[in-house]
Amino acid sequence: MPAIDSGGGHVRLRLDIAYDGTDFAGWAVQAGQRTVAGVLDKALSTVFRTPVQLRAAGRTDAGVHATGQVAHVDVPADALSHAYPRTPRPGDSEFLPLVRRLGRFLPADVRVRHIARAPSGFDARFSALRRHYIYRLSTAPYGVDPQDARYVTAWPRPLDVDAMAAGSRHLLGLHDFAAFCRQREGATTIRDLQRLDWSRDGDRITAHVTADAFCWSMVRSLVGALLAVGEHRHEPDWCAMLLMAERRSSEFTAAPPQGLTLVGVDYPPDDQLEARTRVTRDLRVVD
């Protein structure tokens, strides 16, 4: 059995997670609702025989999926032994048995793909450099193929991808994205949007969206605004005007959740994790 941290403290673990968000009311725990964090917290607390709580890189909305979610959990050092089997399999990494065991505890629409000890200073949310999302649409006249229907949004009208790309360029950079965010008391809406581009493959249209962080409903709102541009209801430079708004705009609606997937989270080298956390916790402002 691997050595366990001593001193009565906690051991921080990093978890890499995938889920189909269709039947979840989002990531965050909510009373009376089935959520991703709620299901995972219950399974982990059962395995470790003590209550534990995950903290994620991004709290996805209801119906949104993930293939690259990252979370951390602090496990009491004296409970960590419950992660190890009585007879380890030769060649197994430290927490591969726990990954297998969680596969038996968890429902089919959420998987823990990898578990490892987190490096010093790691925080799944505050240490992150950037998050990557993709949004998938189909403009096929029949909608979406059945096997993709949970992960691709059917769009019934033609879309001008070149116009959407032109509108996207107005949004790149460090801005106040208040027009694209649901308001949270005391929370900043300043974000650094690092990538927002579009590609078409026949009837399939895909957006790639990357930022240092996203506020509540921001990705779906960005996509929703650009769909209005793609339908020629607004010119591309209208997107620049939206950045001057101080509150959520009513001129467009957020895109449906099923097309959105969190596909990755980037972190700095281990020796820069604590510095990144300090920077992230500072309130952002636009010069």
C-alpha positions, 0 to 999 in steps of 0.5 A: 500500500502506498504511503499516506500523508501523516499529521492528521491533515488532508491529501488533495487529489486531482480528478479528470471528469467527463459527463453527459449533462443532459439529465443533470441540473448542472455541476453545482450541488442544488437541493432536490436536484440531480447534479454532477457534483452531487452524484460525485460527492456521494460516490466519493464520500461512500468510498472514503467513508467520510463526507468530502466535497469536490471543487471544479474548474468550471461550474457548467450549466444544466444540460452542458457536457464535459469531456475535460472537466477538472476538479479537486477534493481534499481527503482526510489522510486517515481516510485515504487507505480506503482508496487502495485494494487489499491486493493491488494489481501489478502495474497499477498506478496509485489511484487506478483501483479507485478509478475502477471502483468509482466506475461501479458506483457512478451512473453511466452519464458521469465518469472519473477518467483519472485521479492523481495526487495534486501538486502543491498549490493546485486549486482546480478553479483558481490555478487554471490558466484557461478553459476550452469549450466547443459548441456544435450545431447542425443546419441539416434539413432533418435536424441532427442524427439520433446518435448526436442529438444529445450533443449537437443543437439543431438549427433550422435556419441557414447560417453565414459562418463568415459573418459569425467569424467577423463578429467574433473578432470584435469580441476577442481580448480583455473586456467587460462581458456584462452583456453576455453574463447573468449577474451575480452579486459582487462578481466581476464580468471582466474576462480575457476571451482568447479564442472564438472561431468557427468552422463548417463541415457540410451541415455541421458548424463548430465553435471553439471558445477559450478564455481565462474564465467564463462567467455564468452563461457566457459561452452560450450567450456569445454563441447566441449573439453570433447566431443572430449575426449568422442569420443576418439579423445584425451586422458583425460590428454589432458585437462590438457595441454589445461590449459597451453594455453594463448589464445582460443584453435582451437583444439576443437569447443564449444558445441551447445547452446541449451543443456545449461541451467543456473540453479542457482546462490548462494549468501552469507548471507546478512551480507556478500554481500558487502564483497563478492562484493569487493572480486569479483571486484578484479582482480584474479590471479593464484599463 
